[in-house]
């Protein structure tokens, strides 16, 4: 599917893990798969899921204040609980959703979609390919050499695989029909993003993923797909770990605001606003988007500890907006002691400072001289000087900051300096030896 231009300019999205697991602060889906609780105890949370204070317009207002351009809601996690009024049935004719299985008793995805549209926030829907609750999911096994090396590949977990020699390929085909039928229901929302998870327990061939991609291309033509589509996604998906070298193409990092995806009452290990800003800057400076996750409570409210951090991140973005949304990937390592980003016309280089410089900051390896330097948000001009180098060759660009006159311009979280050029920036060769 064709990558939509808006995605590369979005920079920030909000991820929402919301489901019955919020009732008892249980790990989403994984709790019973890993044996942390029983199957019965996990699904016994359903009667406590009320969505009684669910206000998706309040969500949208908060996300807009955070500076997010898109949001992604877990419409169905690995536990199989659909948050919309799915009409797709199990083999016994039953349906499994917040409408049928919880006192919420209603479709929660439609009002979310409508609220995001009203707020101008791009609509993202998460969907787990696998379904550990469906009676016909654990009916085949992947080839012995195809168990996913990066996951907890417990080959005998009864929620994932049947015992060897007990495969039922007809049942698997019926599950794939169920899987596609639910995807067709989600496509009816005309999503901007379809964010997939849970493909690792089967091979792309077992999923018939080429056919899934074709279906999505026909029924959700405006949607971009994340990288968990067996090779058919539009952007790479990284989770909870920012790598030293970012991917070359479009990519996204999903990360939690504390240590948990869903709501956990006792998880108090929240990242500070400063930590979130630094993470955000390093992601978009590396050409990616940050998908920042919060876990609503069972009643649908977002905890204040999470909300306050979203507001704090948004306040920094508003102070430095020109250095966020309309930027491209920066220079990478070696040119500056910190993240950088470039304007689309390459005539402005943004430098992100997470600590106060002792006297000056240095940019290296620029062929094009800096014409002007100023603090983003205040417009204060900064002295700068080119030192060393030959004509049209590498030099050292010093941008001097006089603390006596400019201390008030220093952002308490991250100061941004804009270095303007009269011509598009060109970089010097990495080897200027004269042997």
C-alpha angles and dihedrals in degrees: 000000000000116000111244114233093227092065094066090052097044097081094174134052133169120232119205122198103190127160146106090302088077091070096075098016089254125165107265109260094321093080095081095030088060094041095247088131136000125268090246094050092048095053091040085077090072095085089058096055104100108153082207095154098034110147111167091182088060088050090051092049091052093047091050090050088052090056094246118156097192141021133206122204125195098241089176127003126194090283090072098235106142115210092206131064096268116193093196111109139210119241090271091055095254126131124219118210145108086276095059104025107038139049087244081081097185149079109278099181099064095058089045091052092047093049094050091049091051091052094047092245116143113249118242126182123193117208130179113221091204122063116196091187099054111099093222099046100085094055105107137038128220118240113285092252095048102069106127108259095204098057138061093277100191097172093195099049104130094214091059109032141016119237114277110278094024100088118143109198094179090057090049090053089052090051090052089054088052090048093052094044091056090048089053089054091053092047087061087071088064091228124201091213131026105197112196133196138169103048094125098089093067135038120251087251092055090050090046083227095174088063092046090053090049091051092051092048090056100041103031102031094159096052127103116213127219122232099268095091102099093264098323100095128114099222137026118254122216122183129210094329129085108208122218092240116041121222116271097236135040112320145163136207117212113200137163126246088227126005098289135073096208128036114294115176095206098046102104096158095112121168114241121246088249091054091049092049092051092048091048093049094048090051099051092038085059092052097261142111126240116227103195115199129217128174117222119213119252090266091058099253121131111231113252091235088063096039094052091054092050089051091048092051090049092051091056091047092052091052090052104026097137089059094053123043103031096046133107132210113303134233099280127220125346102028098079136007094247142018121319135187134189132223114243092256091048090235095114128052116196120209118199116208118194093177133038112263116238091229113326144357125235132217116192138195099029118144092186112071120234108252098187138003127196143159112262113238097022102045092221109162117234128208113243135179135192112225127190129343133100129271108296090357135104119304139165114255112205117196107196122209118195106210092199093063103023106040090103089059093061111107110228091227107029129346117211123207120197116210110195126203130198090220131031110285118263123191125223122245113270092232119052099160117144101209 
